[in-house]
Amino acid sequence: PRVEALTQDALDGEPARRPGAPRYFGYTEADLAEEFPVVEELRLTLPGTQEVRDCFTLPCNKSLAWGFHVEAIALWWRRAAGRGGP
C-alpha cells in the first residue's frame, strides 16, 4: 500500500487532479527501507504479539511507513531535490 502525504496546506474536498488542487507524494514502506535501512531493522525488532499485529491490521491494513514521519519528509526532500528515488 502507498502512503499519500499532503505537500500543500489543506484539501478543499475536491479530487487532487483538478488545477490548483494539493499535490501528493506517494511512497511505500519499501521506498523508506531502501533509503533508510534502519526501517527494516526496526521491523525485525517488533514484538510478535497480537497487540502489535492488530496495530498493522485494525481497522485496516497499514504499513510501517506510517510511523516514520521524519524519514518520509527526508525521502520527499531527496526526491524533490533530485537526489534519489524515482
Rosetta constraint file for C-alpha pairs under 8 A:
AtomPair CA 1 CA 28 HARMONIC 6.46 0.50
AtomPair CA 1 CA 62 HARMONIC 7.59 0.50
AtomPair CA 1 CA 63 HARMONIC 6.99 0.50
AtomPair CA 2 CA 26 HARMONIC 5.90 0.50
AtomPair CA 2 CA 27 HARMONIC 5.37 0.50
AtomPair CA 2 CA 28 HARMONIC 4.87 0.50
AtomPair CA 2 CA 29 HARMONIC 7.84 0.50
AtomPair CA 3 CA 26 HARMONIC 5.48 0.50
AtomPair CA 3 CA 27 HARMONIC 5.53 0.50
AtomPair CA 3 CA 28 HARMONIC 6.17 0.50
AtomPair CA 3 CA 63 HARMONIC 7.98 0.50
AtomPair CA 3 CA 65 HARMONIC 7.43 0.50
AtomPair CA 3 CA 66 HARMONIC 7.22 0.50
AtomPair CA 4 CA 24 HARMONIC 6.04 0.50
AtomPair CA 4 CA 25 HARMONIC 5.81 0.50
AtomPair CA 4 CA 26 HARMONIC 4.60 0.50
AtomPair CA 4 CA 27 HARMONIC 6.95 0.50
AtomPair CA 5 CA 24 HARMONIC 5.46 0.50
AtomPair CA 5 CA 25 HARMONIC 5.40 0.50
AtomPair CA 5 CA 26 HARMONIC 6.43 0.50
AtomPair CA 6 CA 10 HARMONIC 7.65 0.50
AtomPair CA 6 CA 22 HARMONIC 6.91 0.50
AtomPair CA 6 CA 23 HARMONIC 6.44 0.50
AtomPair CA 6 CA 24 HARMONIC 4.93 0.50
AtomPair CA 6 CA 25 HARMONIC 6.77 0.50
AtomPair CA 7 CA 22 HARMONIC 6.77 0.50
AtomPair CA 7 CA 23 HARMONIC 5.79 0.50
AtomPair CA 7 CA 24 HARMONIC 5.63 0.50
AtomPair CA 7 CA 25 HARMONIC 6.88 0.50
AtomPair CA 8 CA 22 HARMONIC 5.40 0.50
AtomPair CA 8 CA 23 HARMONIC 6.62 0.50
AtomPair CA 9 CA 22 HARMONIC 7.68 0.50
AtomPair CA 10 CA 22 HARMONIC 7.16 0.50
AtomPair CA 11 CA 21 HARMONIC 7.39 0.50
AtomPair CA 11 CA 22 HARMONIC 6.45 0.50
AtomPair CA 12 CA 21 HARMONIC 7.90 0.50
AtomPair CA 14 CA 18 HARMONIC 7.87 0.50
AtomPair CA 14 CA 21 HARMONIC 7.56 0.50
AtomPair CA 15 CA 21 HARMONIC 7.32 0.50
AtomPair CA 16 CA 21 HARMONIC 4.89 0.50
AtomPair CA 16 CA 22 HARMONIC 5.72 0.50
AtomPair CA 16 CA 23 HARMONIC 6.48 0.50
AtomPair CA 17 CA 21 HARMONIC 6.60 0.50
AtomPair CA 25 CA 76 HARMONIC 6.87 0.50
AtomPair CA 27 CA 31 HARMONIC 6.05 0.50
AtomPair CA 27 CA 32 HARMONIC 7.53 0.50
AtomPair CA 28 CA 32 HARMONIC 6.61 0.50
AtomPair CA 28 CA 63 HARMONIC 7.80 0.50
AtomPair CA 28 CA 65 HARMONIC 6.76 0.50
AtomPair CA 29 CA 33 HARMONIC 6.16 0.50
AtomPair CA 29 CA 63 HARMONIC 6.28 0.50
AtomPair CA 29 CA 64 HARMONIC 6.31 0.50
AtomPair CA 29 CA 65 HARMONIC 4.81 0.50
AtomPair CA 30 CA 34 HARMONIC 6.04 0.50
AtomPair CA 31 CA 35 HARMONIC 6.55 0.50
AtomPair CA 31 CA 85 HARMONIC 7.76 0.50
AtomPair CA 32 CA 36 HARMONIC 5.66 0.50
AtomPair CA 32 CA 37 HARMONIC 7.79 0.50
AtomPair CA 32 CA 39 HARMONIC 6.99 0.50
AtomPair CA 32 CA 65 HARMONIC 6.97 0.50
AtomPair CA 32 CA 71 HARMONIC 7.11 0.50
AtomPair CA 32 CA 72 HARMONIC 7.04 0.50
AtomPair CA 32 CA 75 HARMONIC 7.10 0.50
AtomPair CA 33 CA 37 HARMONIC 4.92 0.50
AtomPair CA 33 CA 38 HARMONIC 7.03 0.50
AtomPair CA 33 CA 39 HARMONIC 5.23 0.50
AtomPair CA 33 CA 40 HARMONIC 5.94 0.50
AtomPair CA 35 CA 75 HARMONIC 7.31 0.50
AtomPair CA 36 CA 71 HARMONIC 7.48 0.50
AtomPair CA 37 CA 41 HARMONIC 6.75 0.50
AtomPair CA 38 CA 42 HARMONIC 6.02 0.50
AtomPair CA 39 CA 43 HARMONIC 6.24 0.50
AtomPair CA 40 CA 44 HARMONIC 6.32 0.50
AtomPair CA 41 CA 45 HARMONIC 6.66 0.50
AtomPair CA 42 CA 46 HARMONIC 6.63 0.50
AtomPair CA 43 CA 64 HARMONIC 7.57 0.50
AtomPair CA 46 CA 52 HARMONIC 7.54 0.50
AtomPair CA 47 CA 52 HARMONIC 6.75 0.50
AtomPair CA 48 CA 52 HARMONIC 6.71 0.50
AtomPair CA 48 CA 53 HARMONIC 7.09 0.50
AtomPair CA 49 CA 53 HARMONIC 6.38 0.50
AtomPair CA 50 CA 54 HARMONIC 5.95 0.50
AtomPair CA 51 CA 55 HARMONIC 6.51 0.50
AtomPair CA 52 CA 56 HARMONIC 7.02 0.50
AtomPair CA 53 CA 57 HARMONIC 6.49 0.50
AtomPair CA 54 CA 58 HARMONIC 5.32 0.50
AtomPair CA 55 CA 62 HARMONIC 7.80 0.50
AtomPair CA 56 CA 60 HARMONIC 7.42 0.50
AtomPair CA 56 CA 61 HARMONIC 5.56 0.50
AtomPair CA 56 CA 62 HARMONIC 4.85 0.50
AtomPair CA 56 CA 63 HARMONIC 6.63 0.50
AtomPair CA 56 CA 64 HARMONIC 7.55 0.50
AtomPair CA 57 CA 61 HARMONIC 4.19 0.50
AtomPair CA 57 CA 62 HARMONIC 6.15 0.50
AtomPair CA 62 CA 66 HARMONIC 7.22 0.50
AtomPair CA 64 CA 68 HARMONIC 7.56 0.50
AtomPair CA 65 CA 72 HARMONIC 7.75 0.50
AtomPair CA 68 CA 72 HARMONIC 6.11 0.50
AtomPair CA 69 CA 73 HARMONIC 6.30 0.50
AtomPair CA 70 CA 74 HARMONIC 6.18 0.50
AtomPair CA 71 CA 75 HARMONIC 6.00 0.50
AtomPair CA 72 CA 76 HARMONIC 6.18 0.50
AtomPair CA 73 CA 77 HARMONIC 6.10 0.50
AtomPair CA 74 CA 78 HARMONIC 6.07 0.50
AtomPair CA 75 CA 79 HARMONIC 6.22 0.50
AtomPair CA 76 CA 80 HARMONIC 5.92 0.50
AtomPair CA 77 CA 81 HARMONIC 5.96 0.50
AtomPair CA 78 CA 82 HARMONIC 6.10 0.50
AtomPair CA 78 CA 83 HARMONIC 4.90 0.50
AtomPair CA 78 CA 84 HARMONIC 5.78 0.50
AtomPair CA 78 CA 85 HARMONIC 7.74 0.50
AtomPair CA 79 CA 83 HARMONIC 5.66 0.50
AtomPair CA 79 CA 84 HARMONIC 5.38 0.50
AtomPair CA 79 CA 85 HARMONIC 5.83 0.50
AtomPair CA 79 CA 86 HARMONIC 7.21 0.50
